[in-house]
Amino acid sequence: MKNSNLTNERRQALWVALSTLWLDSQLQDYDYAHIARVIFESCVSLEQAMVIHKYEVAPAVGLNLASVAGEWAFFDQKWLVSRCQTFRGRRHHWLHRFRCLNSTPYVNYFTRDCWLEITKHYIKLQSKVGNEL
């Protein structure tokens, strides 16, 4: 099992990678491969990355796709990190968890297929590393 103690640097890299799921642009295979690699190298499981996405990233940038003039290239990293830190601080508060639970259909609608692609790449990375051992 992987270590769930993330350094700030690795958590921020996760936030940046996972935020791309919310850009108003079509992700390519190499985007999914990059996200999977960041997750893999962050030393968290895929399931833990999904939880971080649900409680820290999606609340921070999830409304981007609902905007007529949504961001399509990238989120300003300083702004993104600040927003994700805010939601990370609220992660265990009952109201934040309730809001995240209620937004699950919205989040799943926009990211379900993305997570399937990320999972494929993540499994490839796991098997590649497993074969090298």
C-alpha positions as CSV (number, residue, x, y, z in Angstrom):
1,M,0.0,0.0,0.0
2,K,1.2,3.5,-0.8
3,N,2.0,6.1,1.7
4,S,-0.8,8.6,2.1
5,N,1.4,11.2,3.8
6,L,1.7,13.7,0.9
7,T,4.3,16.4,0.9
8,N,3.0,19.9,0.1
9,E,4.8,19.8,-3.2
10,R,3.3,16.4,-4.3
11,R,-0.2,17.5,-3.2
12,Q,0.1,20.7,-5.2
13,A,1.3,18.7,-8.2
14,L,-1.8,16.6,-7.8
15,W,-4.1,19.6,-7.5
16,V,-2.6,21.0,-10.7
17,A,-2.9,17.8,-12.6
18,L,-6.4,17.0,-11.4
19,S,-7.6,20.5,-12.2
20,T,-7.1,19.8,-15.9
21,L,-10.2,17.7,-15.7
22,W,-12.2,20.9,-15.3
23,L,-10.7,22.9,-18.2
24,D,-13.0,23.8,-21.0
25,S,-11.0,21.7,-23.6
26,Q,-10.9,18.2,-24.8
27,L,-8.3,16.1,-23.0
28,Q,-6.0,13.9,-25.1
29,D,-4.5,10.5,-24.2
30,Y,-1.2,12.1,-23.2
31,D,-3.1,14.3,-20.7
32,Y,-4.6,11.3,-19.1
33,A,-1.2,9.6,-19.1
34,H,0.3,12.7,-17.4
35,I,-2.4,12.8,-14.7
36,A,-1.9,9.1,-14.0
37,R,1.9,9.6,-13.7
38,V,1.4,12.5,-11.3
39,I,-0.9,10.4,-9.2
40,F,1.5,7.4,-9.3
41,E,4.5,9.5,-8.4
42,S,2.6,11.2,-5.6
43,C,2.6,8.0,-3.5
44,V,-1.1,7.9,-3.0
45,S,-3.5,5.3,-4.4
46,L,-5.8,6.0,-7.2
47,E,-8.7,5.9,-4.7
48,Q,-7.0,8.4,-2.5
49,A,-6.4,10.7,-5.5
50,M,-10.2,10.5,-6.3
51,V,-11.0,11.5,-2.8
52,I,-8.6,14.5,-3.0
53,H,-10.3,15.4,-6.3
54,K,-13.7,15.2,-4.8
55,Y,-13.1,17.2,-1.6
56,E,-10.2,19.6,-2.6
57,V,-10.1,20.1,-6.4
58,A,-13.6,19.8,-7.7
59,P,-15.0,22.3,-5.2
60,A,-12.2,24.7,-6.2
61,V,-12.6,24.6,-10.0
62,G,-15.7,22.6,-10.7
63,L,-17.8,25.5,-11.7
64,N,-15.4,26.3,-14.6
65,L,-17.3,24.1,-17.0
66,A,-20.6,25.7,-16.0
67,S,-19.3,29.1,-17.1
68,V,-19.9,30.5,-20.6
69,A,-16.3,31.9,-20.6
70,G,-14.6,29.1,-18.7
71,E,-10.9,28.7,-18.5
72,W,-9.6,26.4,-21.3
73,A,-5.8,26.5,-21.2
74,F,-4.8,26.3,-17.5
75,F,-5.7,27.7,-14.1
76,D,-3.3,30.2,-12.5
77,Q,-1.2,28.0,-10.2
78,K,-1.1,30.4,-7.3
79,W,-4.8,30.9,-7.4
80,L,-5.5,27.2,-7.8
81,V,-3.2,26.2,-4.9
82,S,-4.9,28.9,-2.7
83,R,-8.4,27.6,-3.5
84,C,-7.5,24.0,-3.0
85,Q,-5.8,24.7,0.3
86,T,-9.0,26.4,1.4
87,F,-11.1,23.4,0.5
88,R,-8.5,21.0,2.0
89,G,-9.0,22.9,5.3
90,R,-12.7,22.4,5.1
91,R,-12.4,18.7,4.1
92,H,-13.6,17.2,7.3
93,H,-16.3,19.8,8.1
94,W,-19.8,18.3,7.8
95,L,-21.1,21.1,5.7
96,H,-18.3,20.8,3.1
97,R,-18.7,17.1,3.0
98,F,-22.5,17.5,2.5
99,R,-22.0,20.0,-0.3
100,C,-19.5,17.6,-2.0
101,L,-21.9,14.7,-1.6
102,N,-24.7,16.8,-3.2
103,S,-22.5,17.7,-6.1
104,T,-21.4,14.1,-6.8
105,P,-23.8,13.8,-9.8
106,Y,-22.4,17.0,-11.4
107,V,-18.8,15.9,-10.7
108,N,-19.4,12.4,-12.1
109,Y,-21.1,13.8,-15.2
110,F,-18.0,15.7,-16.1
111,T,-15.3,13.4,-14.9
112,R,-16.5,9.8,-15.0
113,D,-15.0,9.1,-18.5
114,C,-11.8,10.9,-17.5
115,W,-11.3,8.7,-14.5
116,L,-11.7,5.6,-16.6
117,E,-8.9,6.8,-18.9
118,I,-6.7,7.8,-16.0
119,T,-7.3,4.4,-14.4
120,K,-6.1,2.6,-17.6
121,H,-2.9,4.6,-17.6
122,Y,-2.4,4.1,-13.9
123,I,-2.8,0.4,-14.2
124,K,-0.2,0.4,-17.0
125,L,2.2,2.2,-14.8
126,Q,1.7,-0.2,-11.9
127,S,2.2,-3.2,-14.2
128,K,5.3,-1.6,-15.7
129,V,6.9,-1.0,-12.3
130,G,5.8,-4.4,-11.1
131,N,7.5,-6.1,-14.1
132,E,10.7,-4.2,-13.4
133,L,11.0,-5.5,-9.8
